[in-house]
C-alpha cells in the first residue's frame, strides 16, 4: 500500500504505454519481496565500464529440487510496474519453481531494435526529454501484431447509463477494466472514465500527487441535508417503525416463526402512527411522514401474517432542507512538487446522476455529488481535466465504506470526443494507459480461472507463476546488460525512466512464454494432458464476453461441462427479488446492476435490500441472487434463471449458504466463513437466505437474460410486453418474450 512520501527521484515520472502482464488477481507465493530495480540502477551508476556484450549464462546446479537462481532474480520492487505476483524470487525453495525449460534465445527483431544508439528525431529528443543519442526502446506496432481486445471509442454514446466497457492492459485495474460514460447534460456530453484501481497499484498513483490536506480551514457553505420532522422525533415514530421492521426482518431472514414480541412491536408502532394521523392540523410534510410510516407497517403486517421473502431496506422518513453549515476543508495546495499533480483530500462523494425511467437515459450536470463515508482525493490534471480517487490507505475498512476503496473517476472537459484521451490521461496518474491485447487477455483469463477454481494453492501453479516471473526477470537483465553503455552516465531520473521502459519491453516480449508456462500448469492441475489440450478443449475461451455494460471472463471448467453443471442444479433455479425496484425501470437500463453501479447510473437508493450495509461489507460491488427450488408458481417482482449454468460460466462470482451481506471485507463485521466459488457446492445450498454475488451486474437483454420475468399482476405483464414491443425486442435468449414475461396473478 502506498504512502504520500516521495522517493529521491520521480519513480513514475513517465507512465508506460507498453502494457504489463501480471495477473489481475495476484497470487501470493511467499513473504519475501524480490530485490528492487533501484539496486540495478545503483550498480549501473557506480559501474566504470560498459558491458558491451550480454553476460554468459550462469548455470547453478540444482540442489534438493531447488531451481537455479536466475540473473533476473533481483527484479521488481519500486521501479516495477507489475504487482508482486510471486512475492519470492524464482529460485525460492518454497515456491517450488523449476528453471525455464528453454534458455534465452537469440535476440528477436524487437530486441535488436533496442540495441545501440537510435537515430535522432526531428526535435533532437525523445518523449522522455533525453537527447536522441540516448537509449530509446522501440515498441512494436500493436495494431498489426497484437490488436486490442476492446477498441476505445472516440465518442462514447451519450446517455447510455451503463457506459462503454474497455479493457486496459496490465494489472492496475480490477479485472483490467474501465468504463467510459458520456452523461447527457444541458451544456453537452459529460464524459467520464470510471475504473477500480487495485490496491497494489495505489502506491504509484499516490506518487503522482502533491496532496493538500494536512492544513484545514473553516468555511461556511450552504448544503441540502436530510432531517427528520420535529413531530417524528417527539413521537419517536421512526424508532418504533424501525424496531418493528427489524424484528420481523430477522425472522424472515432465518425462516423462523413470528414471535409475540415482534407482533407487539408492530402493534405499538401502528398505534403511534395512527394516533398521529388522526391528529388535526397536520402539515403536508407531517401527513406525508405519517403515511410513509403507515405504508411500511402495512408491509410489516403482511409479512407477519404470510411470511415470505425479506423486506427491502427501510430508512426513517426525512425531508431535504437547505442549511448554512461550517465545514473544515483542506487549505489550497501549495505549489506542487515538480512532476506531480496538485490534489486535495476531502470527504468522499459519488457522481449524482439522474436516470430517465422511460428512456433509460442517464444525465449529470457535472457537479452534483452524493455523500459517502470516507475520504477521496480531487486531482487537477490541467486544461480542464480532473480526477477523483478514493484511496485504500486513507479509508479504514472497519469504519468507512469498503466497496468504494480504489474507485477512480477521470473527467474530461464538457463536450464529446474525449474517449481515447480519457484512457491516455491515466498516464498522468502513473497508471497503464494502453488497451489490452489478445496475449494479455489470455494471461488475465488464466489467472481469473486460477482464482475461480481455487488452483492458486497447488504447488505446480505456484511454481508456474514463479517461473513466469523468472522469465521476465531474465529478459529484463539481458536487455539491461545489452544497453549498459547507453545507460552509464545518466542521472537518476533518466536512468529510472530507461530501465522502466526496458522492463516493460521485456514483459511484452516474454509474454507468450509466460502464458505457455501458466497454461501448462493450469492444464495439469485440472486433468488435461497438456496446455495445448486445454487450449483445444471446448470450454477454453480466452476472450471476454459483454454483460450489459461490463465485460466478464468465463470459467473453462463450467463452460466445458455445462451439462454436468445443469445436472447438479436439477430442480433448482437462480432467482432475484427486485425488492423496492420497478420492473419497467429495471429493463429500461437492460441490466441488473450492483449498488455501486446503480449510484453512478443515476438510480436512486432504496432499491436493494441492504444497500447501506453492503457498502461496508463490500457486497455493494455485486448483484445478489439466490439458489431456490424451481418454483412452478412463483410470486411477482422477481427474475428467474431456470438454467443456472448460463450465469455459472462466469469467473467473478462467490457465494455463501446463508446471508453474509456479500462479505469480502475482513474488518466489516460480517463473517466470511463458508465463502465458496465452487458451482457444485453452490448447487447444494439448502439455506433459504443463501446468496451468490456476481460482480458489477447481469445482462438482462442478452446472453444472460432470465428465463422468466415474473410481474405481480396481469396489467404489469401487458405493460412489460408493450415496452419490449416499442424497443423491438421479440426474444430473450432465444425464447419469445410472451413466454418469458409472466404474471403471478
Buried (B, 14 or more C-beta within 10 A) or exposed (E): EBEBEBEEBBBBBBBBBBBBBBBBBBBEBBEEBBBBBBBBBEEBBEBEEBBEEBEEEEEEEEEEEBBBBBBBBBBBBBBBBBBBBBBBBBBBEBBBBBBBEEEBEEBEEBBEBBEEEBEEEEEEBBEBEBEBEBBBBEBBEBEEEBEBBBEBBEBBEBBBBBBBBBBBBBBBBBBBBBBBBBBBBEEBBBBBBBBBBBBBBBBBBBBBBBBBBEEEEEEEEEEEEEEBBEBBEEBEBBBBBBBBBBBBBEBBBEEEEBBEEBBEBBBBBBEBBBEBBEEEEBEEEBEBBBEBBBEBBEBBBEBBEEBEBBBBBBBBBBEEEEEEEEEEBBEEBEEBEEBBBBBBBBBBBBBBBBBBBEEBBBBBBBEEBBEBBBBBBBBBBEEEBBBBBBBBBBBEBEEBBBBBBBBBBBBBBBBBBBBBBBBBBBBBBBBBBBBBBEBBBBBBBBBBBBBBBEBBEBEBBBBBBBBBBBBBBBBBBBBBBBBBBBBBEBEBBBBBBBBBBBBBBBBBBBBEBBBBBBBBBBBBBBEBEEBEEBBEBEBBBBEBBBBBBBBBBBBBBBBBBBEEBBEBBEEBBBBBBBBBBBBBBBBBBBBBBBBBBBBBBBBEBBBBBBBBBBBBBBBBBBBBBBBBEBBEEBEBBBBBBBBBBBBBBBBBBBBBBBBBBBBBBEEBEBBBEEBBBBBBEBBEBEBBBBBBBBBBBBBBBBBBBBBBBBBBEEEBBEBBBEBBEEBEBEEBBEEEBEEBBBBBE
